[in-house]
């Protein structure tokens, strides 16, 4: 009668393998401080400056930099002796950026933002016809808003449209130029009858007023409407930028004027702006340094 084979004995587990994964390797984390300091610097750094930025001695930093140079993560200019990020760091960065889905990343944040603001949230991107809603999540007990996924938002009467009108192409030389689409919408608004039963509120009536509105939006870093799109509805929209400084999407919060805090320093506005700025950073965007007086 055949005998069943005995199960193989399990391989012994070494103490190193049994160590919790969260323990990590401290030297890697320490070395990363040098790479992080280089990534945040405006240019190449001398050893002493780089070590100071990373919070370590020059001798300790030099040992890490020797290894990083061998790996191509860091290069040293033979004339100035300054250190900068190398080709391997560039390859890693470009590969990471190519795999980022801005909308997917934003959708992962809206639940937490909803809990913080307590109001309906949306994500908008620039489509063929203008800023288009691509994701929508309603807050419990929120006021009904007659908007749907795929809706194209007006450029001057919605927070979403104002955000895109202000920040689309803002990184270029024509940042202050009013686009033809905005001009066309302004012309249509001026033709609306003045005795409308539901008159639009806070809507520009001239190119000068449009320019002032867009300048204010850029200065504040987000847009706002109150009664402008729909009577009784208010909202904010904050821009999210990619690594090239281009507008990737807009984050929107909206609700009834009876419950939504419409102050610029209120919770909905500040939480939305903070989330948008973090998303921009995660997409590789680096905010410009503030002007020094």
Secondary structure, DSSP 8 states (H G I E B T S, - for coil): --------------HHHHS-GGG--HHHHHHHHHHHHHHHSSS-B-HHHHHHHHTS-HHHHHHHHHHHHHHTSEEE-TTT--EEE-HHHHHHHHHHHHT--HHHHHHTTHHHHHHHH-SEEEEEEE-SSSEEEEEEE--TT-------TT-B--TTTSHHHHHHHHHTTTTSTTTT---HHHHHHHHHHHTS-TT-TT--SS---SHHHHHHHHHHHHHHTEEEEESSSSTTEEEEEEEEE-TTS-EEEEEEEEEETTTS--STTSHHHHHHHHHHHHHHHHTT---------
